[in-house]
Amino acid sequence: MKNWILFLAISLITFGQANAQRSTLQKQGTATQLVVDGKPFLILGGELGNSSAACTEDIERIFPKLQRMGLNTVLVPAYWDLTEPQEGQFDFTLTDKVIRQARQNGLKVVFLWFGAWKNSMSCYAPLWFKENYKKYPRAYTQSGKPLEIASAFSENVYQADSRAFSGWMKHIADIDKEEGTVIMIQIENEIGMLENARDYSKEANALFNAPVPAELMKYLQKNKKTLHPEMLRKWESQGCKKQGTWQEVFGADIYTDELFMAWHYARYVERMAQEARSIYNVPLYVNAAMNSRNRKPGEYPSAGPLAHLIDVWHCGAPSIDLLAPDLYDNGFTDWVAKYKLHNNPLFIPEIKLTDNNGVRAFYIFGEHDAIGISPFSIEDGSDSPNAPLVKSYKTLKESMPLLTRYQGKGVMKGLLFDQENKERILYQDDLKIICRHFFTLPWDPRARDGSTWPEGGGILLRLAPNEYIVAGSGIVIEFEKTTENQTKAQALGEDGFAQTGGKGEKVTSDKVTWKGARCGIGSVDEVKVNEDGTFSYIRRLNGDQDHQGRHVRISVGDFRILHVKLYEYK
């Protein structure tokens, strides 16, 4: 009996250790955190180019570079056509090579299943699948043209895709359940219809003219108060009907076509997700090509997991953990705000590779409690220690224990500045905090010569009253008492004249009687964040480094962590 109890105890410990290595999601306040190896984890990632994991030699060459760049995670395509080159015959050579190289270089892996759809098209389906279009039918345009897009309404398409995906997932589970190298899975890639907003095949037309599924109607009624504004407007435009065909419930336009198509893409993905969960239970997500530049559904990949379709996707694919944007357009702060919602954590699995990625990473972690960021074609980036992304990732990796401790608690703000957006004013406790781009400093020549500014960005973290962490690059921060501003305004008036009666006298602040307390900078220390989230002192930044106590700053090109203490005086 004692031996059996000992065996059971050891088994439970072993199971707990193995289970702890698997990744999962957890809530902390308003944030959703990715937990890896038992600790909250920020993805400092990079996505390989589409063909960069199609050759074992390329994988061996690229992964050591990714380690030198400071990544902790690599996003890697898994190609259906190379995984199942002959129907029913599987080859996992590339998957095995990726996992081995990741382990050798201290990286985690997020795999991207390039199955039935990649950027809308079915270009990564095997040739045996493509050629047999009668068994594996295509989507059709309204004019009857077949597309290089597999039909989401075909059970044969689903079974072929799912068989390969499930076999691949089982292989990952077999070789990775102890190590936990694979921390997330993306199902398909940028799903969406092109040319038209929906499929016009016979099967699709029949379902389009049928009643909206009761499951979706119940979801809309139950969640009416929290629906995405665009979803709610679309439903309200027809009187919030509780049943009817798609056009009866949502109206006759291409946006109704998109809703219909989104529902069926989501249902397809849900079946795939349930298979994945039953095999190897790691977080799952889908990514979306943006509906940008005033394009209409079908001009952009219609019906993908876009923000305005989040309710359809949540109802149709509840096993998917998050909808993730792929960002290549201008307006970064506006795009990320669309995807950090009360029911969707922010993860950016793909973004154009630029020198601005580093400061943008600071911004999304500070402002939106993001799970991670991943520039595309990362192998084309620089691995120089002085490259902006390398320096950013190094600082963020060091900061991770501190940032994950405070995510979701409402004490962090993200900062991001460029040549047009130069200032942000925040209010906290009784402080007015003026945050600016570094190049707004009057003595910097780029403030006047018209040259293009690189972006500056960072994180402002309140540790306690009058105590802050400032981290990032290219930012300047001033602190004032809100009572100080009120006293000054009362003394001078909005027009700058002293409030003394009569015509008044134009005065400057040195002629005003100041009554309120003022805020001073007590100390600015550059620090190192330890693994337990505590700080180690590096150096005091005083005198010229804080402009004689006027502000806190980090130069463009530098990435630092500063511990700031304030004080009051009269």
C-alpha positions as CSV (number, residue, x, y, z in Angstrom):
1,M,0.0,0.0,0.0
2,K,2.8,2.4,0.9
3,N,4.5,1.8,-2.4
4,W,1.3,2.5,-4.2
5,I,0.8,5.7,-2.3
6,L,4.3,6.7,-3.1
7,F,3.9,5.9,-6.8
8,L,0.6,7.9,-6.9
9,A,2.3,10.9,-5.3
10,I,5.2,10.8,-7.7
11,S,2.8,10.5,-10.6
12,L,0.8,13.5,-9.5
13,I,3.9,15.6,-9.0
14,T,5.2,14.5,-12.5
15,F,1.8,15.3,-14.0
16,G,1.7,18.7,-12.3
17,Q,5.1,19.5,-13.6
18,A,4.3,18.5,-17.1
19,N,1.0,20.3,-17.0
20,A,2.6,23.4,-15.6
21,Q,4.8,23.6,-18.7
22,R,1.9,23.8,-21.0
23,S,0.7,27.2,-21.9
24,T,-2.6,28.6,-20.9
25,L,-4.5,31.9,-20.5
26,Q,-5.4,33.5,-17.2
27,K,-7.2,36.6,-16.1
28,Q,-5.6,39.3,-14.0
29,G,-7.8,42.3,-13.4
30,T,-8.8,43.6,-16.9
31,A,-5.9,41.8,-18.6
32,T,-5.7,38.3,-20.1
33,Q,-2.2,36.9,-19.6
34,L,-0.5,34.1,-21.4
35,V,1.1,31.7,-18.9
36,V,4.1,29.7,-20.0
37,D,6.0,27.3,-17.7
38,G,3.9,28.5,-14.8
39,K,4.7,32.2,-15.2
40,P,3.0,35.1,-17.1
41,F,4.7,35.5,-20.4
42,L,5.0,38.4,-22.9
43,I,5.6,37.2,-26.5
44,L,8.6,39.1,-27.9
45,G,8.2,37.5,-31.2
46,G,8.8,37.4,-34.9
47,E,7.0,35.7,-37.7
48,L,9.1,34.0,-40.4
49,G,8.5,34.8,-44.0
50,N,6.1,32.5,-45.8
51,S,8.8,30.2,-47.3
52,S,11.4,30.5,-44.6
53,A,10.5,27.3,-42.8
54,A,10.1,25.2,-45.9
55,C,13.7,24.0,-45.9
56,T,15.6,22.4,-43.0
57,E,18.8,24.3,-43.9
58,D,17.0,27.6,-43.7
59,I,15.6,26.7,-40.3
60,E,19.1,25.8,-39.0
61,R,20.5,29.1,-40.4
62,I,17.7,31.4,-39.2
63,F,17.0,30.3,-35.6
64,P,20.4,31.2,-34.1
65,K,20.0,34.7,-35.6
66,L,16.6,34.9,-33.9
67,Q,18.2,34.1,-30.5
68,R,20.8,36.9,-31.2
69,M,17.9,39.3,-31.9
70,G,16.5,38.7,-28.4
71,L,13.3,37.0,-29.4
72,N,11.7,34.6,-26.9
73,T,9.1,33.3,-29.5
74,V,9.1,32.5,-33.2
75,L,5.9,32.2,-35.3
76,V,6.4,29.5,-37.9
77,P,4.2,28.4,-40.8
78,A,3.3,24.7,-41.0
79,Y,2.4,23.9,-44.6
80,W,-0.3,21.4,-45.4
81,D,1.2,20.6,-48.9
82,L,4.5,19.7,-47.3
83,T,3.0,17.9,-44.3
84,E,0.7,15.7,-46.5
85,P,2.3,15.6,-50.0
86,Q,0.5,12.4,-50.8
87,E,-3.0,11.8,-49.6
88,G,-2.8,10.0,-46.3
89,Q,1.0,10.1,-46.1
90,F,2.5,12.5,-43.6
91,D,5.9,14.1,-43.3
92,F,6.7,15.9,-40.1
93,T,10.3,16.6,-40.9
94,L,10.0,20.4,-40.9
95,T,7.9,20.5,-37.7
96,D,10.5,18.4,-35.9
97,K,13.3,20.6,-37.1
98,V,11.5,23.8,-36.0
99,I,10.9,22.4,-32.5
100,R,14.5,21.1,-32.1
101,Q,16.0,24.4,-33.3
102,A,13.7,26.3,-31.0
103,R,14.8,24.3,-28.0
104,Q,18.5,24.7,-28.9
105,N,18.1,28.5,-29.2
106,G,15.9,29.1,-26.2
107,L,12.8,29.9,-28.1
108,K,9.1,29.1,-27.8
109,V,7.1,28.4,-30.9
110,V,3.7,29.5,-32.2
111,F,2.7,27.4,-35.2
112,L,0.6,28.8,-38.0
113,W,-1.5,26.1,-39.8
114,F,-1.5,27.0,-43.5
115,G,-4.3,24.6,-44.4
116,A,-7.4,25.2,-46.4
117,W,-6.8,28.9,-46.5
118,K,-3.8,31.2,-46.4
119,N,-4.5,34.9,-47.1
120,S,-8.0,33.8,-48.4
121,M,-6.5,31.5,-51.1
122,S,-6.0,27.8,-50.9
123,C,-2.4,28.0,-52.2
124,Y,-1.0,25.7,-49.4
125,A,-3.4,22.9,-50.0
126,P,-1.7,19.8,-51.6
127,L,-1.8,19.3,-55.3
128,W,-3.9,16.1,-54.9
129,F,-6.5,18.3,-53.2
130,K,-6.4,21.1,-55.7
131,E,-6.6,18.8,-58.7
132,N,-9.7,16.9,-57.4
133,Y,-12.0,20.0,-57.5
134,K,-15.1,17.8,-57.9
135,K,-14.5,16.2,-54.5
136,Y,-13.0,19.3,-53.0
137,P,-15.0,22.1,-54.5
138,R,-14.2,25.8,-54.7
139,A,-16.0,29.0,-53.7
140,Y,-17.8,30.8,-56.6
141,T,-18.4,34.4,-57.4
142,Q,-21.8,35.8,-58.1
143,S,-21.1,35.5,-61.8
144,G,-20.3,31.8,-61.4
145,K,-16.5,32.0,-61.6
146,P,-14.7,29.3,-59.5
147,L,-12.0,30.7,-57.3
148,E,-8.7,29.4,-55.9
149,I,-10.5,29.3,-52.6
150,A,-11.7,26.0,-51.1
151,S,-15.4,26.0,-50.2
152,A,-16.2,26.4,-46.5
153,F,-19.5,24.6,-47.2
154,S,-17.9,21.3,-48.3
155,E,-17.7,18.5,-45.8
156,N,-15.0,16.8,-48.0
157,V,-12.9,20.0,-47.8
158,Y,-13.2,20.0,-44.0
159,Q,-12.5,16.3,-43.6
160,A,-9.3,16.6,-45.7
161,D,-8.1,19.7,-43.9
162,S,-9.0,18.4,-40.5
163,R,-7.4,15.0,-41.0
164,A,-4.1,16.6,-41.8
165,F,-4.4,19.2,-39.0
166,S,-5.3,16.5,-36.4
167,G,-2.5,14.2,-37.5
168,W,0.0,17.1,-37.2
169,M,-1.4,18.1,-33.8
170,K,-1.1,14.6,-32.5
171,H,2.5,14.5,-33.6
172,I,3.2,17.8,-31.8
173,A,1.6,16.4,-28.7
174,D,3.7,13.2,-28.8
175,I,7.0,15.1,-29.1
176,D,6.2,18.2,-27.1
177,K,4.0,17.4,-24.2
178,E,6.9,17.2,-21.8
179,E,8.8,20.2,-23.1
180,G,6.0,22.6,-23.9
181,T,7.9,24.4,-26.6
182,V,4.8,25.0,-28.7
183,I,2.8,27.6,-26.7
184,M,0.0,28.6,-29.2
185,I,-1.6,27.5,-32.5
186,Q,-3.0,29.7,-35.2
187,I,-5.7,27.9,-37.2
188,E,-5.6,28.8,-40.9
189,N,-4.3,32.2,-42.0
190,E,-6.2,35.4,-42.8
191,I,-9.4,33.6,-43.7
192,G,-11.7,35.7,-46.0
193,M,-13.6,35.8,-49.3
194,L,-12.2,37.9,-52.1
195,E,-13.9,39.3,-55.2
196,N,-17.3,38.9,-53.6
197,A,-18.4,39.3,-50.0
198,R,-19.6,35.7,-49.8
199,D,-19.5,32.4,-51.6
200,Y,-22.2,32.0,-54.3
201,S,-22.0,28.2,-54.7
202,K,-25.3,26.2,-54.7
203,E,-24.6,25.0,-51.1
204,A,-23.9,28.6,-49.9
205,N,-27.0,30.1,-51.7
206,A,-29.3,27.5,-50.1
207,L,-28.0,28.3,-46.6
208,F,-28.1,32.1,-47.3
209,N,-31.8,31.9,-48.1
210,A,-32.5,29.7,-45.0
211,P,-33.2,31.2,-41.5
212,V,-30.3,32.6,-39.5
213,P,-29.2,29.9,-37.1
214,A,-31.1,30.0,-33.8
215,E,-27.8,29.8,-32.0
216,L,-26.7,33.1,-33.4
217,M,-30.0,34.8,-32.8
218,K,-30.0,33.7,-29.1
219,Y,-26.5,35.0,-28.7
220,L,-27.5,38.4,-30.1
221,Q,-30.4,38.7,-27.8
222,K,-28.5,37.6,-24.7
223,N,-25.5,39.9,-25.4
224,K,-27.4,42.9,-26.8
225,K,-25.9,45.4,-24.3
226,T,-22.3,44.4,-25.1
227,L,-22.5,43.8,-28.9
228,H,-19.9,45.5,-31.1
229,P,-21.5,48.9,-32.1
230,E,-21.4,47.9,-35.8
231,M,-23.1,44.6,-35.1
232,L,-25.8,46.3,-33.0
233,R,-26.5,48.9,-35.7
234,K,-26.8,46.3,-38.4
235,W,-29.3,44.3,-36.3
236,E,-31.2,47.4,-35.2
237,S,-31.6,48.6,-38.8
238,Q,-34.1,45.8,-39.4
239,G,-35.8,46.1,-36.0
240,C,-33.8,43.6,-34.0
241,K,-35.8,40.7,-35.4
242,K,-35.6,37.4,-33.5
243,Q,-35.8,35.2,-36.5
244,G,-35.8,35.2,-40.3
245,T,-33.5,34.8,-43.2
246,W,-30.1,36.6,-43.3
247,Q,-31.6,39.4,-45.4
248,E,-34.7,39.6,-43.3
249,V,-32.8,39.9,-40.1
250,F,-29.8,42.1,-41.3
251,G,-30.9,43.7,-44.6
252,A,-30.0,43.2,-48.2
253,D,-26.4,44.4,-48.8
254,I,-22.9,43.1,-49.0
255,Y,-22.4,43.6,-45.2
256,T,-25.1,41.0,-44.6
257,D,-23.3,38.8,-47.1
258,E,-20.2,39.2,-44.9
259,L,-22.0,38.3,-41.7
260,F,-23.3,35.2,-43.4
261,M,-19.9,34.2,-44.6
262,A,-18.3,35.0,-41.2
263,W,-20.7,32.6,-39.5
264,H,-19.7,29.7,-41.7
265,Y,-16.0,30.4,-41.6
266,A,-16.3,30.5,-37.8
267,R,-18.2,27.2,-37.7
268,Y,-15.6,25.6,-39.8
269,V,-12.8,26.8,-37.6
270,E,-14.7,25.8,-34.4
271,R,-14.7,22.2,-35.5
272,M,-10.9,22.4,-36.1
273,A,-10.4,24.1,-32.7
274,Q,-12.4,21.3,-30.9
275,E,-10.1,18.8,-32.6
276,A,-7.1,20.7,-31.4
277,R,-8.3,21.0,-27.9
278,S,-8.9,17.3,-27.6
279,I,-5.4,16.5,-28.7
280,Y,-3.1,19.2,-27.3
281,N,-4.8,21.9,-25.2
282,V,-2.8,25.1,-25.9
283,P,-4.3,28.6,-26.6
284,L,-5.8,29.0,-30.1
285,Y,-6.3,32.1,-32.2
286,V,-7.2,33.3,-35.7
287,N,-5.7,36.2,-37.5
288,A,-7.3,38.8,-39.8
289,A,-6.2,40.9,-42.7
290,M,-7.5,44.4,-42.1
291,N,-10.5,46.1,-43.6
292,S,-8.5,49.2,-44.4
293,R,-8.3,52.0,-46.9
294,N,-12.1,52.3,-47.2
295,R,-12.4,49.0,-49.1
296,K,-15.6,47.0,-49.0
297,P,-16.1,43.3,-48.2
298,G,-14.6,41.3,-51.0
299,E,-12.1,44.0,-51.8
300,Y,-10.5,43.2,-48.4
301,P,-10.8,39.5,-47.3
302,S,-14.5,39.5,-46.3
303,A,-15.8,37.7,-43.2
304,G,-12.4,37.1,-41.6
305,P,-12.0,37.5,-37.8
306,L,-12.3,41.3,-37.9
307,A,-13.2,43.4,-35.0
308,H,-16.7,44.4,-36.3
309,L,-17.5,40.7,-36.7
310,I,-16.3,39.6,-33.3
311,D,-19.8,38.7,-32.1
312,V,-20.3,36.3,-35.0
313,W,-16.9,34.8,-34.5
314,H,-17.4,34.4,-30.7
315,C,-20.7,32.7,-31.1
316,G,-19.6,30.6,-34.1
317,A,-16.1,29.6,-32.7
318,P,-16.2,29.8,-28.9
319,S,-13.1,27.5,-28.7
320,I,-11.0,30.3,-30.2
321,D,-9.3,32.4,-27.5
322,L,-8.7,35.6,-29.4
323,L,-9.0,37.4,-32.7
324,A,-5.7,38.9,-33.8
325,P,-4.9,41.8,-36.3
326,D,-2.2,41.7,-38.9
327,L,-1.1,45.3,-39.2
328,Y,0.5,46.9,-42.3
329,D,-1.4,50.2,-42.5
330,N,-0.9,53.6,-41.0
331,G,-2.8,54.5,-37.8
332,F,-1.2,52.0,-35.5
333,T,-2.8,53.3,-32.3
334,D,-6.3,53.3,-33.8
335,W,-6.0,49.7,-35.1
336,V,-4.8,48.2,-31.9
337,A,-7.6,49.9,-30.0
338,K,-10.1,48.1,-32.2
339,Y,-8.8,44.7,-31.0
340,K,-8.2,45.3,-27.3
341,L,-11.8,44.9,-26.3
342,H,-13.6,43.7,-23.1
343,N,-14.0,40.3,-24.8
344,N,-10.7,40.1,-26.8
345,P,-7.1,40.4,-25.5
346,L,-4.6,42.1,-27.9
347,F,-2.0,40.0,-29.6
348,I,-0.3,41.2,-32.8
349,P,0.9,38.1,-34.6
350,E,2.0,40.0,-37.7
351,I,3.2,43.6,-38.3
352,K,5.3,45.2,-40.9
353,L,9.0,45.0,-39.9
354,T,10.3,48.5,-39.2
355,D,12.6,50.2,-36.8
356,N,9.5,51.5,-35.0
357,N,8.5,48.0,-33.8
358,G,10.5,48.3,-30.7
359,V,8.8,51.4,-29.2
360,R,5.4,50.1,-30.4
361,A,5.9,47.0,-28.4
362,F,6.4,49.2,-25.2
363,Y,3.2,51.0,-26.1
364,I,0.9,48.0,-26.5
365,F,2.2,46.4,-23.3
366,G,1.7,49.6,-21.3
367,E,-1.6,50.8,-22.9
368,H,-3.4,47.6,-23.8
369,D,-1.9,44.8,-21.5
370,A,-1.0,43.0,-24.8
371,I,0.0,39.4,-25.0
372,G,2.7,40.0,-27.5
373,I,3.9,41.4,-30.8
374,S,5.6,39.7,-33.8
375,P,7.1,41.6,-36.8
376,F,6.8,39.8,-40.1
377,S,9.7,38.3,-42.0
378,I,11.7,38.7,-38.9
379,E,14.7,36.9,-40.4
380,D,15.3,40.0,-42.5
381,G,15.8,42.2,-39.5
382,S,19.2,43.1,-38.0
383,D,20.7,41.1,-35.2
384,S,23.2,43.9,-34.3
385,P,23.1,44.7,-30.6
386,N,22.5,48.3,-31.5
387,A,19.4,47.6,-33.7
388,P,16.3,49.2,-32.2
389,L,14.2,46.0,-32.0
390,V,17.1,44.1,-30.4
391,K,17.6,46.8,-27.8
392,S,13.8,47.0,-27.2
393,Y,13.4,43.3,-26.8
394,K,16.3,43.1,-24.4
395,T,14.8,45.8,-22.2
396,L,11.3,44.3,-22.4
397,K,12.6,40.8,-21.6
398,E,14.2,42.2,-18.5
399,S,11.1,44.2,-17.6
400,M,8.7,41.2,-18.0
401,P,8.4,40.2,-14.3
402,L,7.5,43.8,-13.4
403,L,5.1,44.4,-16.3
404,T,3.2,41.1,-15.8
405,R,2.8,41.8,-12.1
406,Y,0.9,45.0,-12.9
407,Q,-1.0,44.1,-16.0
408,G,-4.7,44.6,-15.7
409,K,-4.5,46.7,-12.5
410,G,-5.0,50.1,-14.1
411,V,-1.6,51.6,-13.2
412,M,0.2,51.4,-16.6
413,K,-0.1,53.7,-19.6
414,G,1.6,53.3,-23.0
415,L,3.2,56.2,-24.8
416,L,3.7,56.5,-28.5
417,F,4.9,59.7,-30.4
418,D,5.8,60.6,-33.9
419,Q,6.1,63.8,-35.9
420,E,2.4,64.5,-35.7
421,N,1.4,63.1,-32.3
422,K,4.0,64.7,-30.1
423,E,2.3,65.0,-26.7
424,R,0.0,63.2,-24.3
425,I,-1.3,64.5,-21.0
426,L,-2.2,62.1,-18.2
427,Y,-3.8,62.7,-14.8
428,Q,-3.1,60.5,-11.9
429,D,-3.6,61.1,-8.2
430,D,-3.1,64.9,-7.9
431,L,-0.6,65.0,-10.7
432,K,-0.7,66.3,-14.2
433,I,1.9,64.3,-16.2
434,I,3.0,65.8,-19.5
435,C,4.5,63.3,-21.9
436,R,6.2,64.3,-25.1
437,H,8.4,63.1,-27.9
438,F,12.1,63.5,-27.1
439,F,12.5,65.7,-30.2
440,T,10.3,68.3,-28.7
441,L,13.2,69.4,-26.5
442,P,14.1,72.9,-27.9
443,W,17.8,72.2,-28.0
444,D,17.5,69.1,-30.3
445,P,18.2,70.2,-33.9
446,R,15.6,67.8,-35.2
447,A,13.0,69.9,-33.4
448,R,13.6,72.6,-36.0
449,D,15.2,71.2,-39.2
450,G,12.2,69.4,-40.6
451,S,13.8,65.9,-40.7
452,T,11.5,62.9,-40.1
453,W,11.4,61.7,-36.5
454,P,11.6,58.1,-35.6
455,E,8.8,57.1,-33.2
456,G,9.3,57.4,-29.5
457,G,7.4,55.3,-27.0
458,G,7.4,53.7,-23.6
459,I,5.5,52.7,-20.5
460,L,4.6,54.8,-17.5
461,L,4.0,52.6,-14.4
462,R,2.7,54.0,-11.1
463,L,4.2,52.0,-8.3
464,A,2.9,54.2,-5.5
465,P,2.0,57.8,-4.9
466,N,5.0,59.9,-6.2
467,E,6.8,56.8,-7.4
468,Y,7.0,55.7,-11.0
469,I,8.8,53.5,-13.5
470,V,9.5,55.0,-16.9
471,A,10.7,52.7,-19.6
472,G,11.2,52.9,-23.3
473,S,12.9,55.2,-25.8
474,G,12.6,58.8,-27.2
475,I,10.3,60.2,-24.4
476,V,10.3,63.2,-22.1
477,I,8.0,63.4,-19.0
478,E,7.2,66.4,-16.7
479,F,5.2,66.2,-13.5
480,E,3.1,69.0,-12.1
481,K,0.6,69.2,-9.2
482,T,-2.9,69.8,-10.4
483,T,-3.4,72.2,-7.5
484,E,-0.4,74.1,-8.7
485,N,-2.1,74.7,-12.1
486,Q,-5.4,75.8,-10.4
487,T,-3.6,78.2,-8.1
488,K,-1.7,79.7,-11.1
489,A,-4.9,79.9,-13.2
490,Q,-6.7,81.6,-10.3
491,A,-3.9,84.1,-9.9
492,L,-3.3,84.9,-13.5
493,G,-6.6,84.2,-15.2
494,E,-7.0,82.6,-18.6
495,D,-5.8,85.7,-20.4
496,G,-2.6,86.0,-18.4
497,F,-3.7,89.1,-16.4
498,A,-3.6,89.2,-12.7
499,Q,-7.0,89.1,-11.0
500,T,-6.7,92.3,-9.1
501,G,-9.7,94.3,-10.3
502,G,-9.7,97.1,-12.8
503,K,-7.8,96.7,-16.0
504,G,-5.2,94.5,-14.3
505,E,-1.6,94.3,-15.0
506,K,0.1,91.8,-17.4
507,V,2.3,89.7,-15.1
508,T,4.5,86.7,-15.2
509,S,4.6,83.8,-12.8
510,D,7.4,85.4,-10.7
511,K,4.9,88.2,-9.8
512,V,2.2,85.8,-8.6
513,T,1.7,84.7,-5.0
514,W,1.9,80.9,-5.2
515,K,-0.2,79.1,-2.6
516,G,-0.3,75.4,-3.6
517,A,2.3,72.7,-3.3
518,R,4.6,72.1,-6.2
519,C,6.0,68.8,-7.5
520,G,9.7,68.2,-7.7
521,I,11.8,65.3,-9.0
522,G,13.5,63.7,-6.0
523,S,15.6,61.2,-7.9
524,V,15.9,59.5,-11.2
525,D,17.8,56.2,-11.1
526,E,18.5,53.9,-14.0
527,V,17.7,50.4,-12.8
528,K,17.8,46.8,-13.7
529,V,14.7,44.7,-13.1
530,N,15.5,41.4,-11.4
531,E,13.7,38.1,-12.0
532,D,11.5,38.6,-8.9
533,G,10.5,42.1,-10.1
534,T,12.7,44.0,-7.7
535,F,15.2,46.6,-8.8
536,S,19.0,46.8,-8.8
537,Y,20.5,50.3,-8.9
538,I,22.7,51.1,-11.9
539,R,23.3,54.9,-11.8
540,R,21.8,58.2,-10.7
541,L,20.7,60.5,-13.5
542,N,20.8,64.0,-12.2
543,G,21.9,67.4,-13.4
544,D,22.0,67.6,-17.2
545,Q,20.4,64.1,-17.4
546,D,17.1,65.4,-15.9
547,H,17.6,69.1,-16.9
548,Q,18.3,70.1,-13.4
549,G,15.2,68.4,-12.1
550,R,12.8,69.7,-14.7
551,H,11.9,66.4,-16.4
552,V,12.6,62.7,-16.9
553,R,13.9,61.7,-20.3
554,I,15.2,58.8,-22.4
555,S,16.9,59.7,-25.6
556,V,15.9,58.4,-29.0
557,G,17.9,55.2,-29.7
558,D,18.3,54.5,-26.0
559,F,16.2,51.9,-24.2
560,R,16.2,52.3,-20.5
561,I,14.3,51.6,-17.3
562,L,14.1,54.5,-14.9
563,H,12.9,54.6,-11.3
564,V,11.5,58.0,-10.5
565,K,10.7,59.4,-7.1
566,L,8.8,62.7,-6.7
567,Y,8.4,65.0,-3.8
568,E,6.3,68.1,-2.8
569,Y,7.5,71.5,-1.8
570,K,6.1,75.0,-1.2
